[in-house]
């Protein structure tokens, strides 16, 4: 009888692809709320005359994304989001509008992002690893930017609020040159921006399915 029960258990586990003794994966779909979320890029100044330049803050206005969140197995979670390149806006608090517009035109033009040729920036996760606490994950994936796709690991802090909203924050850096972008420079290179960009996310996502 015991052998019969064991055989039946193994059979059912194989049919339903559920390992013996393990709970089934429970994934919840969330959609990113762009009204409450924020994506910003910090572009720092560099060069011999950097004192005469200034850092740039760029904000994304149009983006969308979906998160598959597995509360029972965090490493089974996934995320994908897309930013419309042309929606990136230089906000540079305290700088004259004329200067902001000039930086904006350069950033979206052929010399930097070439928004017409490469209209979208996309991140797709390929895996996730548990972090140092129950509310942290290292999300591994690929970033598609400027016609190139490179691996990127994003450290994420997250929480699920009382009403079921998923809130996540992250900060990650990468090099423009890794994506075939030459950092902008002026005055013979004495004023330029750093190759390394800092990307910050504050994501608010709403549950769309169980």
matplotlib code that plots the C-alpha trace (Angstrom):
import matplotlib.pyplot as plt

x = [0.0, 2.8, 4.5, 1.2, 0.8, 4.4, 4.0, 0.7, 2.4, 5.3, 2.9, 0.9, 4.0, 5.3, 2.0, 1.6, 5.3, 5.3, 8.3, 7.3, 7.0, 7.1, 4.2, 3.1, 4.4, 1.9, 2.7, 0.8, 0.8, 1.4, 1.3, 3.5, 1.6, 3.5, 1.5, 3.0, 6.3, 9.5, 12.5, 15.5, 19.0, 21.8, 24.5, 27.5, 29.9, 33.6, 36.7, 39.3, 36.7, 33.9, 33.4, 31.9, 29.5, 26.7, 25.2, 22.1, 19.0, 16.9, 13.4, 11.3, 7.8, 6.4, 7.0, 5.2, 6.0, 4.8, 6.0, 5.4, 5.7, 6.0, 5.6, 6.3, 9.5, 10.9, 13.6, 10.8, 9.7, 10.3, 10.0, 9.9, 9.6, 9.9, 10.8, 10.0, 13.3, 11.7, 10.0, 13.2, 13.3, 16.1, 14.8, 18.0, 16.5, 17.8, 19.2, 17.9, 15.2, 17.5, 20.3, 17.9, 16.5, 20.0, 20.9, 17.6, 18.2, 21.7, 20.6, 17.9, 19.8, 22.1, 25.1, 23.8, 20.6, 19.4, 15.8, 14.4, 16.5, 16.2, 12.8, 12.7, 14.8, 13.9, 14.9, 13.9, 14.8, 16.3, 16.5, 16.6, 18.6, 17.6, 19.3, 20.6, 17.1, 13.6, 12.8, 15.8, 16.4, 19.2, 17.4, 19.5, 18.5, 19.4, 19.2, 18.5, 19.7, 20.9, 20.7, 22.8, 21.8, 23.9, 23.5, 22.6, 22.0, 19.7, 19.6, 15.9, 14.3, 10.6, 7.5, 3.9, 1.6, -1.6, -3.8, -1.7, 0.3, 3.9, 6.5, 10.1, 13.2, 16.6, 19.7, 22.1, 25.0, 26.3, 28.6, 27.3, 30.2, 29.0, 26.1, 28.1, 27.4, 30.2, 29.8, 29.1, 31.9, 32.5, 35.2, 37.7, 36.8, 37.6, 33.9, 32.2, 29.9, 31.0, 30.8, 29.0, 25.3, 23.3, 19.8, 17.2, 13.7, 10.8, 8.2, 4.6, 2.7, -0.9, -2.2, -3.9, -4.3, -3.7]
y = [0.0, 2.4, 1.6, 2.4, 5.7, 6.7, 5.7, 7.8, 10.8, 10.7, 10.3, 13.3, 15.4, 14.5, 15.3, 18.7, 19.5, 20.2, 18.8, 16.4, 18.4, 21.8, 24.3, 25.4, 28.8, 31.7, 34.6, 37.9, 40.3, 44.0, 46.9, 49.9, 53.1, 55.9, 58.6, 57.6, 56.1, 58.0, 57.2, 59.6, 59.6, 61.6, 62.7, 64.2, 66.8, 66.1, 67.6, 70.2, 73.1, 71.1, 73.9, 75.9, 73.1, 71.4, 68.0, 67.1, 65.4, 63.6, 62.3, 59.8, 60.9, 57.9, 54.3, 51.1, 47.8, 44.6, 42.7, 39.0, 38.8, 35.4, 35.9, 32.3, 32.1, 35.6, 34.3, 33.2, 36.9, 38.8, 42.3, 44.1, 47.8, 50.1, 53.8, 55.9, 57.6, 60.8, 61.2, 61.8, 65.4, 67.4, 69.0, 70.6, 72.6, 76.1, 76.2, 78.7, 77.3, 78.1, 75.9, 73.0, 73.1, 73.0, 70.0, 68.3, 68.7, 67.3, 64.4, 63.2, 64.0, 61.7, 62.7, 60.9, 58.8, 59.3, 59.0, 58.8, 55.8, 54.1, 55.1, 52.7, 51.7, 48.3, 46.2, 42.6, 40.4, 37.0, 35.9, 37.1, 36.3, 36.8, 39.8, 40.3, 40.7, 39.5, 42.8, 42.8, 41.2, 41.3, 41.3, 40.1, 41.0, 42.8, 46.5, 47.4, 51.0, 52.8, 49.6, 47.5, 45.0, 44.4, 42.4, 44.5, 43.5, 45.8, 45.7, 46.2, 47.0, 46.3, 46.1, 45.1, 47.6, 46.9, 47.5, 45.1, 47.8, 46.8, 49.5, 49.1, 51.3, 50.9, 52.7, 51.3, 52.7, 51.9, 53.3, 55.1, 53.8, 50.2, 51.0, 52.8, 56.3, 58.8, 61.0, 64.6, 67.1, 70.8, 73.4, 70.8, 68.3, 70.6, 70.5, 67.1, 64.7, 61.5, 58.2, 56.6, 57.4, 56.8, 55.5, 55.6, 54.1, 54.6, 52.1, 51.8, 48.9, 47.9, 44.3, 43.3, 39.5, 36.7]
z = [0.0, 0.9, -2.4, -4.3, -2.5, -3.3, -7.0, -7.2, -5.6, -8.1, -11.0, -10.0, -9.4, -12.9, -14.6, -13.0, -13.0, -9.2, -7.3, -4.4, -1.2, -2.9, -3.2, -6.7, -7.9, -7.4, -9.7, -9.6, -12.6, -11.9, -14.3, -13.7, -12.9, -14.7, -12.8, -9.5, -10.7, -11.5, -13.7, -13.6, -15.1, -13.5, -16.0, -14.1, -15.5, -16.1, -17.7, -16.8, -16.9, -15.2, -12.7, -15.6, -16.5, -14.5, -13.9, -15.8, -14.5, -17.1, -16.5, -18.5, -19.2, -21.2, -20.2, -19.5, -17.9, -16.3, -13.3, -12.6, -8.8, -7.1, -3.3, -2.6, -4.7, -5.2, -7.6, -9.9, -10.4, -13.6, -15.0, -18.3, -19.1, -22.1, -22.1, -25.1, -25.9, -27.2, -23.9, -22.0, -20.7, -19.3, -16.1, -14.7, -11.8, -11.6, -15.2, -17.8, -20.2, -23.2, -21.8, -21.0, -24.6, -26.1, -23.9, -24.8, -28.5, -28.2, -26.1, -28.4, -31.6, -33.7, -31.6, -28.4, -28.2, -31.8, -30.7, -34.2, -35.1, -31.7, -30.4, -27.4, -24.4, -23.0, -19.9, -19.8, -16.8, -17.3, -13.6, -10.0, -6.9, -3.3, -1.6, 1.9, 3.3, 2.5, 0.7, -1.6, -5.0, -7.5, -10.8, -13.8, -17.3, -20.5, -21.3, -25.0, -25.7, -28.8, -30.9, -28.6, -25.9, -22.8, -19.6, -16.5, -12.9, -11.0, -7.1, -6.1, -2.7, -2.7, -0.6, -1.0, 0.7, 2.6, -0.5, -2.6, -4.4, -5.3, -4.6, -5.8, -5.7, -7.3, -8.3, -10.9, -13.0, -16.5, -19.1, -22.2, -24.2, -23.6, -25.8, -28.5, -27.2, -27.1, -24.0, -25.1, -24.9, -25.7, -25.7, -27.1, -24.4, -21.4, -20.6, -21.0, -19.3, -17.6, -19.3, -16.3, -15.9, -12.7, -13.3, -10.5, -10.3, -8.0, -9.3, -8.2, -9.7, -9.5, -9.4, -12.7, -12.1, -9.6]

ax = plt.figure().add_subplot(projection="3d")
ax.plot(x, y, z, "-o")
ax.set_aspect("equal")
plt.show()
